């Protein structure tokens, strides 16, 4: 099997990344590794977000929820540190 490069140009400016096929690797595992890498870089999520319009009120609501969850997580971590 020849080595194949799969490149994706990230529009944010992070650059390119590629997935090289290994000698004994079939195409299914190559695609799985590629998708895992794109999930890690949050490329698929960003494409979805850009393709669907979100009302500003929904964006604000999600940000508030994200901040609230982060605060709760930090409180739990502080409580765990105090117990130790």
Legacy VTK file of the C-alpha trace (Angstrom):
# vtk DataFile Version 3.0
C-alpha trace
ASCII
DATASET POLYDATA
POINTS 84 float
0.000 0.000 0.000
1.356 3.428 -0.896
1.589 6.159 1.685
-1.273 8.579 1.343
-1.555 12.055 2.778
-4.855 13.519 3.841
-4.547 17.270 4.359
-7.045 19.757 5.687
-6.458 23.506 5.654
-7.812 25.091 8.791
-9.358 28.464 8.050
-8.636 29.865 11.494
-4.927 29.900 10.816
-3.784 26.864 12.752
-2.339 25.445 9.525
-2.499 22.032 7.953
-2.459 18.623 9.487
-2.094 15.288 7.798
-2.644 11.618 8.508
-0.234 9.188 6.872
-1.305 5.658 6.096
0.796 3.039 7.851
2.088 0.011 5.983
-0.388 -2.467 7.447
-3.251 -0.025 7.910
-6.441 -0.274 5.893
-8.529 2.691 4.774
-11.119 2.327 7.555
-8.600 2.836 10.343
-7.028 5.699 8.399
-10.403 7.432 8.219
-11.007 6.782 11.934
-7.674 8.358 12.851
-8.421 11.321 10.588
-11.846 11.876 12.167
-10.373 11.568 15.664
-7.797 14.204 14.813
-10.410 16.570 13.372
-12.529 16.134 16.517
-9.534 16.987 18.648
-8.925 20.143 16.611
-12.693 20.949 16.737
-12.820 21.444 12.971
-16.048 19.521 12.421
-17.820 21.409 15.213
-16.728 24.742 13.816
-17.912 23.865 10.310
-21.290 22.906 11.766
-21.485 26.120 13.792
-20.662 28.228 10.759
-23.165 26.445 8.536
-26.137 26.976 10.893
-27.201 30.380 12.148
-27.626 30.817 15.884
-29.597 33.645 17.336
-27.555 35.936 19.572
-29.817 35.132 22.519
-29.024 31.414 22.181
-25.286 32.145 22.017
-25.529 34.238 25.211
-27.546 31.510 26.950
-24.948 28.878 26.035
-22.104 31.088 27.276
-23.869 31.672 30.603
-24.450 27.939 31.001
-20.827 27.165 30.118
-19.590 29.703 32.699
-21.970 28.351 35.338
-20.773 24.784 34.779
-17.149 25.913 34.924
-17.739 27.709 38.229
-19.425 24.612 39.699
-16.547 22.425 38.539
-14.001 24.768 40.136
-15.963 24.801 43.414
-15.928 20.985 43.502
-12.186 20.942 42.869
-11.609 23.449 45.670
-13.716 21.352 48.046
-11.719 18.255 47.152
-8.453 20.108 47.798
-9.698 21.265 51.232
-10.593 17.694 52.194
-7.091 16.456 51.427
LINES 1 85
84 0 1 2 3 4 5 6 7 8 9 10 11 12 13 14 15 16 17 18 19 20 21 22 23 24 25 26 27 28 29 30 31 32 33 34 35 36 37 38 39 40 41 42 43 44 45 46 47 48 49 50 51 52 53 54 55 56 57 58 59 60 61 62 63 64 65 66 67 68 69 70 71 72 73 74 75 76 77 78 79 80 81 82 83
